[in-house]
Amino acid sequence: MPMLSHLREVPKESRSWIRLWWPAWTMGALGIARGLDEGIISGVLNQKSFKSAFHFESDSAVENDIASMLQAGSIIGSVLAFVVSDLLGRRRTAQLACLLWVLGTAIWFTSAHATGAHSGNLSQLLAGRFIAGLGVGITPVVSPTYLAEIAPRAIRGLCVCIFSGSVYIGILLGYWVNYGTAHNLADTSALQWQVPAALNFIFAGLIFTSTFFIPESPRWLLKVSRPDEARKALFWLRNRDDAHALVGQEFEEISAALEQERDARGQKAWYHIFVRLVTNRTNLHVLCIGLGIQVFGQFSGGGSMTVFAPKIFGFVGIKGQETKLFTTGIFGIVKLLSSLAAAFFVVDLLGRKFAVMCGLSIQAVASLYLALYLRFHYSDSAVTETASSKAMADAAIFFIFLSGFAWAIGVNSVQYLSQTEMFSLEVRSLGVAIISVIHFLCQFGSSRSVNPIVTSGGPYTLFVFFFVMSVASLLFVFFMMPEVSGYPLERIKELFEKKRWYLIGCTQNRPLRIKDQLALGDDVPQLGMEGESRLSQEGKARLSHEGEARLSQEGEEKKDDKEAQATVTKTADA
């Protein structure tokens, strides 16, 4: 299948369900932690049982505090992840994230009794969500880092997108469980929101258990001077024996790159890593890319529309709590399918940059229409609806779904991937942690800004803001972000060398394919069946061509000998 040709660049043995996809899905599924919370809290905040239990109204400061408290904890969790991820390893850090996730959920789960909807403890609820946020904040640091470090380079984008796809699996589950409890449980019972919250225990327990049966990242093992374990882990992940040349070459390249970084660092103290991050030109540029994508991306509206989806659908005329939750559930399906499409068909095949620019362009168009509609055509107090106004309202609903599609294939598919693969191994954990802190700060700020913007300027001003930020994001990505699809992690730094900062992005817009590397004469470790076959065919063709030339030359020499001998014979006869 041409659309999945990049998968054939990885040998079938190295795409083993046990050796590659099980570790990838175990760590990638950590995205469910964040997704579940976004999906659950978006509906719970509008449920009568939850409002009655904690005594708050829509658009109030308490609603903002509840919605954003998990993001506040996630900020601290991202800082914690930097320290723990390099100290304990990727796998142990994932286990710590699961434990914090369960502990925080247990605290806010028990903040109200199931039999008494009016007995909620708001302080306990906020504390529990903050502690759960500590665990959630660890996940976007450790999961994409692990996935990028174990993945074959031809499908690195697909593997890292398991994390962003898992976010949408969590969102989708949260949306639909909210709908189910709203439809089937009394709005006087705390079970209406406790049942969705209980999903956290199930997934945290499954992921925690599974992490005991997967290998540690080979790159982290090399970083902490455990080369024998690193070699064993890499060959296990590639599903090859110890004598396999291509995997051995891949291991040697990783080792050589790490040794080069160590030689450059010398005997400097541990805190030199901070200096290295901000003084090295390549690392600083990658840091700016990551920070820019988070700031522009989060405020372009994708995250806010996920958390406040029922409220957003209410702006365009969808009435009734159950109807809003049902529509929000469909919205979650669209986002999940879009995320899967991006993982399989876009980020590796067409490139990370194409994905994010395409998504931001669609987001800008959708935000512009919604701003114009809400400003000039929508009236919440209208008693009757004309055919034209209904058509425009239906179009507004369509553009909300289109914006969700764009966010899923664009910023959300790249925001966990780009910085993870661009940083050198020496500063990767620190760089990703800093960007994750900014990610949650921006998510915290964007979620708290929705109600004030709507209250002060009306719903249309929210989408004007989203439009402006989407356009600014497009310009930033075009000039700053190079395309890195297909490049080995250890060679990505070459894209930043000998170029002015504003030329790095606009001069590198195409993924690197195996045919490009073959044309340049590069060694290509971790070739798949297609690449190995192509090398074999080219070798055979070269041998065939050389053989034919040699035979032709020998034939001509024999012909010349026969002609010379015939001439000598004729002369002798004469």
N, C-alpha and C positions, 0 to 999 in steps of 0.2 A: 504494500500500500504506500504510494508516494508520500502521503501526508505524514506517515510514521517512519520515513526512511532513516531518520536520525537514530531510531531504536536499533536498526540493523548495524549501526556502527559499534555496538557493544555486543560481544559474543553471547550466544544463547546461554552458555554456562554461567556467565557473569550477570545474567538477568534472572538468577534463580530466586524462586519465591522464598526459600528459606534463608539463603545467604545474603541477598540484597534487600528484597522487599519487606521481609519481616523486620529487620532492624530499622529500615527507613520508615515503615508505618508505625512502629513502636514509638520512635522519637517524633515523627511528624504528627502523630495523634495528639501530642501535647497542645496543639492549636485548639483542640476541642475545649480546653479550659477557658480560654478567652471567648470563644464563640458561644459556648453555652451561657455564659454570663450575659453577653450582649443580647442574645435571643430571649433569655428568660426575663431579664430586667426590663426590656422594652415593653413586654406585655404586662408584667407584674405591676409596674408603676401605674397602670390604668385600671387595675382590678379593684373593685369595691372592697373586697375582703382585706386587701393589703393596705389601702388607704385608711380603712376603719381601724386596723390594728395599730397603725403608727401615726394616726391623727395628722394627716397632711392633705393638701389639696393640689390639684394640677397647677403647674407653672409656679409652684412655691419654692422657697429656698430649701426646704427639707427634701423635696423631690430632686432638686439638683444635687444635694449632698449624698443622697442614697445612690443616684445614678453614677456619680463620679468618684465615690469613695474607693471602689476597686482600682480605678486608674491611679489614685493617689498612692495606694499600696504598691501598685505595679512599678511606680517610679523608683521606690526604694528597692524593690525586688530586682530590677535591672542592674542597679549598682551592686547588689549582693551577688548577682550572677557572675559579674566580672571576676570577683575575688574567688568565688567557689569553683567556677568552671575551670580555671587554670590550676587551682590548688588540688581539687579532688578529681577532676576529669569530667567529661561530658555526661557520662552515664550516671555517676553518683549525684551530679547536680540535678539531673532530671528526676532522680528519686526524691531529692530534697524538695523540689518543686511540687511533686505529688503530695508529699506529707503536709506541706503548708496549705496547699489547695484543699485537702480534706479537713484539716483543722479549722481553717477559716469558715468553710461551708458549714461545719458542724455547729460553730458558734452562732452564725446568723440564722441557720435552720431552726435552732431551738430558741430564738428570740421571741417566739409567740407560741402558745399552746394550740394544738390542732382543734380543741373543742371550744376555744374562746377567741374569737376573731378580734376582740377589743382589748387584749392583754399583752400587746407587743411592747418590747423594751427597745426603744430606738437606739440607745447607746450601745447595746449589745449587737444590734443589727449592723451598725456602722463599724464597730470594732471587728466583727466577723468578716465583713466585706473587705476591710483593710488588710487583714491577715491573709485572706484568700488571694488578695491582690499581690502580696509578696510572692506567692507561688506562681501566679499568672505572669508576673513581671519577669520571672526567670525564663519562661518558656521561649520568648522570641530571641533570646540570646543563645541558649544552649541548643535548641532544636535545629534552627537553620544552620548553625555552625557545624554541628555533627553531620547533618545531611550533606552539606557542601564538602565536608572532609572525607566522606566515605563514598561519594557517588562517582561513577565513571563520568568523565568530563562531557561526553556526548549527550548525556541525559541528566546533567547536574541540575538544570532548571526544573525538569520534571520532578526530580527527587525533592528539591527544596520546596517546590509548590505543594507537596503533600501537606506541609505545615499550613499554608494559607488555605488549601482546600479543606483541611480539618477545621479551621476556624468556621467555615461556612457549614460544615456538617453540624457543628455545635449550635450555630445560629439557627439552622433549620429545625433541629430537634427542639430547641428552646421555643421557637415560634409555634410549632404544632402542638407541643405538650401544653403550652399556655392556652391554645385554642381548645384542646380537649378538656382541660380542667374547668375552663370558663363555661363550656357547654354542658358538662356533666356533673359538676360539683356546685353546691350552694355557695352563693357569694357572701355567706356569713361564716364560712369555715376557712381557717388558715391553711387547710390542706390544698386549697385552690392554688396557693403559691409554693407550699412546701413540697408537693409532689414534683413539680419541675425542678426545684432545687436539689432534690434527692438524686437526680441524674448525675450530679457531680461526683457522688460517692462511687457510682458504678464505674465511670470512665477513669477516674483517678486510680481506683484499685486495679483495674485491668492493665493500665499503662505501667503502674508501679511494679506489678508482678512480672510483666514481660521484660522490663529492663534488666532483670537478673539473667536473662538468657541471650543477650546480644553482646557483641564485642565492643570494646572501647575504640574510640577513634584512633587509627594508626598514626595520624599526624600529631595528636596530643601525646601519644606514647613516645614518639620520637622526640618531641619537645621536652619531655621530662626524662630523657636519656634511658629509655627502655626499648632499645632497637630490636631485640629478639622478639618481644611481645608485639611490637609494631609490625614486624615482618609477618609474623604468624597471623595477626588480625587482618592484614591486607590480603594475604593469599586466601584466607578463609572467606572474606567478603567477595573476592573475585572468583571463588569456587575453582581454584587452580592448584596444582601441586607445586611443591617448592622449587621445581626445576623449570617452571614456565618462564620463558625469556622475557615476554612483554610485560608481565607483572613485575618481574625482577627489575626491568628497566624503569618502570613507574616508581618502584620503591627507591631506586637509586636517585632518580630525579628529585623526589621529595627530600631525601636525606641530604643531597648536595645543596639544595636551596636553603634548608635549615642550617646547615653548616656555614653557608655563606652569611646568613643573618647573624649567627653566633660570632663569627670572625669580625664582622663589622661592629658588633656590640662590645666585644672584648670582655674585660673584667669589670665593667661598669655595674653600679648598684641596680637593684630591682626597679627603683623608681625611674630609671632611665627610659623605661618603656613609655612613660608619659611624654618625655622630651622627644623620643623617637617619633611618636604619633604626630606631634604638632610641628616638628622641624623638618621632617622628611617630606619632600615635595609631593611624592606620590601618595603617601599616607594622608597628608593634609587635604589633597584634592579629593580622595575617596571619602574622607570625613565630611567635607563640604557637600558632596553628592548625597550622602546618606542623610545629613541634616536637612538639606534642601528638599529632598523628596518627602521627608516626614512633615516639615512645616507646611509646604505648599500642598502636599497630598492630603493631609488630615483636614486642612481648612478648605479644601475644594468640595467637601460635603459628603464624601463616601461614608466615613465612619459615623457622622452625625445622623445620616439618613437611616443607617442600620439601627442605632440605639433608639431613635425617635420615630421609627417607621409608622406606628399607628397614628401618631400625631401628624406626621407629614401627609398620610393618606386622608386624614380628616380635613386638611387644608383644601384638598381638591374635591371635596364633597362626599366622601364615603362616610356614612353615618352608622351608628350602632357599634357597641364594643365588640360583639362577636364577629360582625362583618369586617371591622378593622383588623382583628386578629387573623381572620381567614385570609384576607388580602395580603397581610404581612407574611403569612405562611407561604403563599404563592411567590411573594417577593424573595423569600429565602431559597426556594427551589431554583428560581432564575439565577440567583447569585451562585449557588453551588454548581449548577450546570455550566455556568460561564467560567467559573474557576477551573473546573475540570477541562474545559475546552482550551483554556489558556495553558494549562500544564502539558497537555498532550500535543497541541497543534501550534502553539504560538511562541512561548518563551525560548525553546531550544531551536525550533525550526526557522521561525521568522526573526527571533531575537528579542532580548529584553527591552531594548529601546523602542522597537516598533510597537511592542505591546503597550508600554506606558504612554507613548505619544498618541496612539490610536485611542486608548481609553480616555485620556484627558481631553482629546478633541470632542469625543462624543459627550463627555460630561459637560463641557462648555456649552454645547448646543442645547442639551437638555435643560441645564440651569437657566439659560437665556429664555427659552420658551416658558418655563415655569414662572420666572420672574415677570414676564410680560403678561401671562395669563392671570396671575394673582393680582397684578397691579391694575389691569384694565377691564377684566371680564368676570372675575369671580366675586360673588357676593354671598356671604354666609347667611344673610337674612332674606334671600330671594324665596318667595313662596312658590312661584311657578317657574318652570324651566323650558325654554324654547329649544327647538331642534338644533339651532346653531350653538347655543350655550352648552347643550349636552355633548355635542360633537367636540367642542373645545375642552370640556371637562374630561371626556374620554381620552383625548390626545394628551392632556396633562398626566393622567394616570399612566398612559403608555410611556411618557418621557421619564416618569419616576422609575419604572421598570428598566428603561433603557439606561438610565444613569447607574442603576445597580449593576447591570451587565457590564457597563464601561469600567466601573470601579473594580469589579472582580477580575476582568482580563488585564487591567492596566496597573494602577498604583498598587493595589493589594497583592497582585501576583509578583511584583518586583521589589516591594519595599523590604521584604525579608531576605531577598536573594542577592541583590546587587552588592550591598556593603559586605555581606558575608563572604562572597567570593573574591572581592577586589582587595581587601586588606591582606597584608602579608601575615604569615602565621604568628610572627612575634607579637604583633599588636592586635590580632584579630579579636580576641575576647574583649580587650579594652575598647576598641573602636565600636564593635557591635553593641557593647553595654552602653556606651555614651549615646549612641543613636537610639537605642531602645528607651533610654531615659527621656530623650526628647520626644520620641514617639508617644509615650504615655503622657508626658506633659502636654503635648499638642492635643491628644485625645481628651485629656482632662479639661483643657481649655475650650476645645470645640464643643464638648458635651455641655459645659456650663454656660456657653455663650448663646446657645440656641434660644432658650426662653427669653433672655434679655433683649436679643435682637428682634425677635418676633413681637415682644411687648412694646418696645420703643418705636419701631418703624413699620410694623406689619409683616406678614409672612413673605411678601414679595422681596423685601430687603435682604432676607436670608439667602435667597437664590441669586440676587445681584452679587452678593459677597462671594458665593460659590463660583459664579461665572468669572469674576475677576481673578480669583485664586487659581482657577483652572487654566486660564490664559497665561498667567504668570508662570505656572508650573511648566507649561509647554515650552516657553522660551528658556527656562532654566535647564530642562532636560536636554534640549537640542544642543545647547552650547557646552554643557558641563559633563554629560554622561556618555562615555564611549560604549560601543557594543562589545560585550565580552563572551558571547555565546560561542562555545567550541574551543576556547582557549584553556590550557591547563592552568590550575590555580597559581603555579609557580612562575608562569610566563605572562600573566596579566599585567604585571608592572611595566612590561615593555611598551604597552600602549600609551603610557603617560610620559615616556622619556623623549627628550629633545623636541617638545612641542610647547607652544604657549598655551596657557590655561584655557583660553577661549577657543582654541583649535582642537582640543582633545576630543570634545564631543562631536563637533560638526564635521570632522574628518574621519570618524570611525563609526559607520552606521550599518555595517554588514557583518553577520555572523561568520565565524571561521569554520569551514567545512573540511572534511578529510581531503577532498579533491584539491583544495587550495594548498594544503600542506604537502601533498604529493607533488604538486606542480613546483613548489619551492624546494623540493628535495629534503624536507624535514623528516626526522625520525618521528614515527607516530606510534607511541606506546598505547596499549589498550585499544588497538584496532578491533573492530568487529568483523563479522563474517564478510560483509561487503568490502571493507577496506583490505582485509587480508586477501580476499579473492582478487581484488583489483591489483594489489601488488603482485600476486602470483601470476595473474594474466599478463600484466605488463612485463614481468620477468620472462615468462614463456614466449611472449611476442618478441622480446629483445633477443632471446636465444634463438628463436626461430628465424628472425631476420639475419642474425649473425651467421646461423647455419646455412641459410639459403645463399648468403653472399659468399661464404666460404666454398660451398659446392659449385656455385657459378664460377668463382675464380679458378677452382681446380679443374672444372670442365673446360674453361677457356685455355688453361695451361696445357691440358691434354690435347685439345684441338690444335693448339700451336705446335705441340710436339709432333703430332701426326702429320701436320702440313710440312713441317721442317724435314721429317723423315722421308715423306713422299718426294720432296724436292731433291733430297740427297740421292734417293734411289733413281729418279729420272736422270739426274746428272751422270750417275755411274753407268746407267744403261747407254746413255748417249756416248 
